[in-house]
């Protein structure tokens, strides 16, 4: 039977970037788990936002943003008549 060794990272260990010297690292200690959960998530969201930006023109995005103000949550507190009128 063939067995393969799989390295499993310690997610609680401090994350260090692959390049640069340690004194160039930020003062905030980031764990490997944080890197995978947050930093990579932010990059993925950035790619998705760029893709949406390529698909929709500025006017459609403005319409979507303004349509969110019509949501009755918080008694329409984010509704701004001037913004709606400027768009029309």
Secondary structure, DSSP 8 states (H G I E B T S, - for coil): ----------TTSB---SSS-GGGS-SS--BHHHIIIIIHHHHHHHHHHHHHHHHS-HHHHHHHHHHHTTS-GGGGTT--HHHHHHH-
